[in-house]
Amino acid sequence: MRADAQALKGHLDVLLLATLTDGPRHGYAIKEALRDGSGGRFDLPTGTVYPALHRLERAGLISGSWSVVDGRRRRSYQLTADGQEKLAGDRANWREFASAVTTLLEPGPWPAVT
């Protein structure tokens, strides 16, 4: 199953932040990390990824800087302290949510109705 941008709505920002936990990456490397880290399921178009990166930068969750590599300009992004804090909170919230959903979806005894 390959997810599209609409399916990731509400989750894209945290997924992009997570791709930066190992250090700075340029925009296309972020897109590749999202695709590779999801086993190819999150292979999003650049028209989805770059606007989200710009939004995260405006929010102060990532910072960007320009460099020239092989004669081409590229922008690299890294997490800010606020971005690291947001990612930690979002990860905790995700674990709690996933646990609750798993509890409901997995077969098992339901609590008795009183």
N, C-alpha and C positions, 0 to 999 in steps of 0.2 A: 504494500500500500504506500503510495506516494502522497504526501500531504501538500496541499496548495496553501497559498498565503492566507486565504479566507479561513481555512481550518486552523491556522495558527494564531488567528486574531486573539489578542489578549495574552499570548504567550511569546510572541516574537521578541519583544524587548528583553525579557529575561534570558531567552536562548542566545541572543546576540551578546548580552553581557557575559554569559557563561563561556562563550568562545574566547573571551579575552582574559580568562583567569590565569593562563600560562604566560601572559605578557602581551606586548603590543603586536598588532597585526594590521596589515593594510586591508583595504576594503574587500578586494577579491579573495584574499586569504581567509577573511571572516566568512565569506560566502562558502568557500570550500570547506572550512572547518564545520560549518553547520551541516553541509551535505555529508561529508565524510563521517562526522560524529554521530549522524543519525542513520548510518548505513544506506545513504542515498534517499531516504524518505523526505528530507527537508532540502530539496534542491530548488531553491527559490530564484526567481529572476532578479537581476540587479535592480530593476525598477521597484522592487519591494524592499530589498536590503538597504540600499543607500539612503532612501528617505528615512528609514527607521534609524540608521546610524546618525543622520543629521538631527533627528528629533532627540536622540539620547545625548548628543553633544550639547544641544541647546539647553537640555534639562540639567546639564552638569554631571551626568553619570559617566560619561567618557570624555576624553580630551583627544583632539586630533592635531597632527603636525604633518607638514609637507616635507618630502625628501625627493631626491632625484636618483633613480636607479636605472642604469643602462640608458641614460639620456631621457628617461620618461619620468614625469612627475607623478607621485602617488601619495596618497594620504594614509597615514597610519593612525590607529586609534588605540587607546589604552584606558583601562578603568581608572576612575578617580576614586578618592576615598568614599565619596557619596555613592558611587557606583558599586563599590565593594560592599558597602553596608546594605544597599538595596538588594543586591544579588543574594547576600546571606539571608535577609528576611524573606525574599521570594522563594529561596530554596526551602526554608523551614515551612513556609505556607504550603508549598507544593507537596512536601512529604506528608503533612497533616491531611491535605485534601486527598492525595493518592491513597493514603491509608484508609480514610473513610470510604472512598469509592470501592476499594478492594474488599473491604469488609462487607459492603452491600452486594457486590457482584459475585463473590466467591460463595460456593455452596457451603452451607453450615447451618447449625441450629439458630433459628430466630428467637429473639426473646419472647417469652410468653406474653400474650395480650391479657391485660387485667381488666 
